Amino acid sequence: MNIIGEDYSDAVLNGQRWEGRSFVRCDFTEADMRGLVTSGCTFTECTFDRADLGGSAHRASAFRSCRFKGAVLASASFTSCTWLGSTFVDCALRSITLEETDLTLASLTGARLRKAPLRGLRLREANLEDADLRDADLRDTDLTGARLRGTLLEGADLRGARLDPNGLVQATLRGAHVDLDTAVAFAAAHGLKIT
């Protein structure tokens, strides 16, 4: 089922189950999507401003170049999904669950993800400037090319994570847990000579 340009503003969609649906440039502004379950759905250039996706569950669904502004994603779960190029502004992300999810090129500027379980995610070239990732589990996460200016990674678990020298200089890493490779890369990024 392909749906193009449909207006779902203020729609009550809570508790529904969607499989294999494709939405292109649809507007879900202020829609009630609590408890929605999607599987194999695709959302392209859709708007989710102030939508409530609290407690929703998504498996193998794609959110490509979508906008989430003031949206509620608290207690939502995303498994084997992609957020490629999507933008999140002032969203409630408390207790969100992300597993095997690709956030390449996603913009999460200022996101509050303290203590979030983000292990093994793909955050390549994501914008995480000024995000709060203190005490987050970022083990084995790919942060290659991610923008980390002002990002708080204090106390975060970065063992096995991949970071660029730029990120190691720009982010606040005090008290972060790192492996030997990251420690050496951190020292080199800060101009230390290891002999």
C-alpha positions, 0 to 999 in steps of 0.5 A, a space after each residue: 500500500 503506497 500512500 502519498 501526500 496524505 494528511 493525518 494531522 490530529 488523527 487517532 492512530 493509537 494501537 493500530 498495526 501496520 505492515 508493509 505500508 509506504 508513506 511519502 510526504 505524509 503529515 502526522 502533525 499532532 497525531 496520536 500514534 501511541 502503541 502503534 506497531 509497524 513492521 516493514 513500513 517506509 516513511 519518506 519525507 514525512 512530518 511528525 511534529 508534536 506527534 505522540 509515538 509513546 509506547 509504539 513499536 517498530 521493526 524493520 521500518 524506515 524513517 527516511 528524511 523525516 522531521 520529528 519536532 516536539 514529538 514524544 518517543 518516550 518508551 518507543 522501541 525501534 528494532 532493525 530500523 533506519 532513521 537515515 537523514 531524519 531530524 529530531 528537535 526537542 523530542 521526548 526520548 526518555 526510555 527509548 529503545 534502539 536496537 540494530 538501528 541505523 541513524 546515519 546522517 540523522 540530526 539529534 542536536 541537543 538530544 537528551 539521551 542520558 543513560 540510554 542503551 545505544 550499543 552497536 548503533 550506526 551513527 555515522 555522520 550523525 549530528 549530535 552537537 550539544 547532545 547529552 549522552 552522559 552515562 550512555 551505553 555506546 559500546 561498539 557504536 559507529 560514530 565515524 564522522 559524527 559531529 560531536 561539538 559540545 556533546 556530553 559523553 561523560 561517564 559513557 561506555 565507549 569501549 569498541 566504539 569508533 570515533 574520529 579524532 575530531 570527535 575525540 577533541 570536540 566532545 566532553 569525555 571526562 570519566 568515559 570508559 574507553 578501550 586501549 585503541 580509543 585511549 591512544 587515539 584520544 592522546 594522539 588527537 590531543 597532540 601527545 606523542 606516544 613512544 
